[in-house]
């Protein structure tokens, strides 16, 4: 399967919304608002990186990064979320390719690091680890992980952008 990884284009927005909805449709841990979160991040101008996976001209995957705030004030940290792949292409390396590309871009841009909320078994393959001193309130510690591009992982609480509270439009 040949998959092309590239930055999102304005013409991809509807496809990203549809695939994100479908990717999380049956996930028990999901609030089923991920597609609204992506749109709200985009509307707020805080999608720092937003990339798609494309096969035969169709968008089959999407992943994005946005800035996060650390309680101690450390700059240059980002949150990876959401990572979405159409169910028919899950388990085929599409999500991994997107994550690797985003992390490489983020590091090349001089970021300090990245956090993610998700399965430690999946995100551990990219170097993400839970760190006792870095927390996301209300989340089990093992599911909140960080990847530092430097020698130090900061301490404190992490806050995602308010767009992560997005709901379906009225």
C-alpha positions in Angstrom: 0.0 0.0 0.0 1.5 3.3 -1.1 0.6 6.1 1.3 1.6 9.7 0.9 2.0 11.8 4.1 1.6 15.6 3.5 0.4 18.8 5.2 -3.3 19.3 5.2 -4.7 21.6 2.5 -7.9 23.7 2.8 -9.7 21.2 0.5 -9.0 18.4 3.0 -11.1 19.8 5.8 -14.4 17.9 5.1 -12.5 14.6 4.5 -10.6 15.1 7.8 -13.9 15.8 9.7 -15.5 12.7 8.2 -12.6 10.3 8.7 -12.1 11.6 12.3 -15.7 10.9 13.1 -15.5 7.4 11.6 -12.2 6.6 13.2 -13.6 7.2 16.7 -17.1 6.1 16.2 -16.8 2.8 18.1 -14.1 3.8 20.5 -15.3 3.3 24.1 -12.7 5.8 25.5 -13.9 8.5 23.1 -16.2 11.5 23.7 -17.0 11.3 20.0 -16.1 15.0 19.7 -12.7 14.6 18.1 -13.8 16.0 14.7 -15.2 19.1 16.5 -11.9 19.5 18.4 -9.9 19.5 15.2 -12.2 22.1 13.7 -12.1 24.3 16.8 -8.3 24.1 16.9 -8.1 25.1 13.3 -10.6 28.0 13.8 -8.6 29.2 16.8 -5.4 29.2 14.6 -3.6 26.8 16.9 -3.1 23.8 14.7 0.6 24.0 14.7 1.0 21.0 12.4 -1.8 19.2 10.7 -0.9 16.4 8.3 -2.9 13.8 6.3 -2.2 10.4 4.9 -3.4 10.0 1.4 -3.9 6.8 -0.7 -5.0 7.0 -4.3 -6.0 10.6 -3.9 -8.2 9.9 -0.9 -7.5 11.2 2.7 -7.4 8.1 4.9 -5.6 9.5 8.0 -5.0 12.7 9.9 -2.9 13.8 12.9 -2.3 17.2 14.4 -0.2 19.1 17.0 -1.2 22.1 19.0 0.6 24.0 21.8 0.0 23.1 25.4 0.6 25.1 28.5 2.8 23.8 31.4 2.1 25.2 34.9 5.8 26.0 35.4 5.8 28.0 32.2 8.2 26.0 30.1 7.8 27.0 26.4 7.9 24.9 23.3 5.6 22.0 24.3 2.9 20.5 22.1 0.1 18.1 22.4 -0.4 15.3 19.8 -4.1 14.8 19.2 -6.1 13.5 17.7 -4.6 10.8 15.5 -7.3 9.4 13.2 -7.2 6.6 10.6 -10.2 5.3 8.7 -11.1 1.9 10.2 -10.3 0.0 6.9 -6.7 1.2 7.2 -6.1 0.9 10.9 -3.3 -1.5 11.9 -1.4 -1.0 8.6 1.1 1.7 9.8 -0.8 4.7 8.6 -1.1 6.3 12.1 2.5 5.4 12.9 3.7 7.2 9.7 1.7 10.3 10.6 3.0 10.4 14.2 6.6 9.9 13.1 6.3 12.7 10.5 4.8 15.1 13.0 7.4 14.4 15.6 10.2 14.8 13.1 8.8 18.1 12.0 8.2 19.3 15.5 11.7 18.5 16.6 13.2 20.1 13.4 11.3 23.3 14.4 13.0 23.4 17.7 10.2 22.3 20.0 11.0 21.2 23.5 8.8 18.2 23.5 5.4 16.7 23.0 2.7 15.1 25.2 -0.1 12.7 24.4 -3.0 11.1 26.1 -3.4 7.5 24.9 -2.5 3.9 25.0 1.0 3.5 26.4 1.5 0.3 24.4 1.0 2.3 21.2 2.7 5.6 22.0 5.6 4.0 23.7 7.0 2.9 20.3 7.6 6.5 19.5 9.5 7.2 22.8 6.6 8.6 24.8 6.7 7.7 28.5 4.6 8.5 31.6 6.5 10.8 34.0 5.4 11.1 37.6 6.1 14.8 37.7 4.2 15.8 34.6 0.4 15.4 34.9 -2.8 16.0 33.2 -5.5 16.5 35.9 -8.2 13.9 36.0 -6.3 11.4 33.8 -4.7 8.1 35.0 -1.0 8.8 35.0 0.0 5.9 32.8 -2.1 7.2 29.9 -0.6 10.7 29.9 2.9 10.5 28.4 5.6 12.9 27.3 8.5 12.9 24.8 11.2 15.4 25.5 13.5 16.5 22.7 16.0 17.6 25.3 17.6 16.1 28.4 14.9 17.1 30.8 11.2 16.4 31.1 9.5 19.3 33.0 7.4 19.0 36.1 3.9 20.4 36.6 0.4 20.2 35.2 -0.3 20.4 31.5 -3.3 22.2 30.0 -4.5 21.6 26.5 -6.1 24.5 24.5 -9.7 25.3 25.3 -10.7 23.9 21.9 -10.4 20.4 23.4 -13.7 21.1 25.1 -15.4 21.6 21.7 -18.8 20.0 21.2 -21.1 19.5 18.2 -22.2 22.9 16.7 -25.8 23.8 17.5 
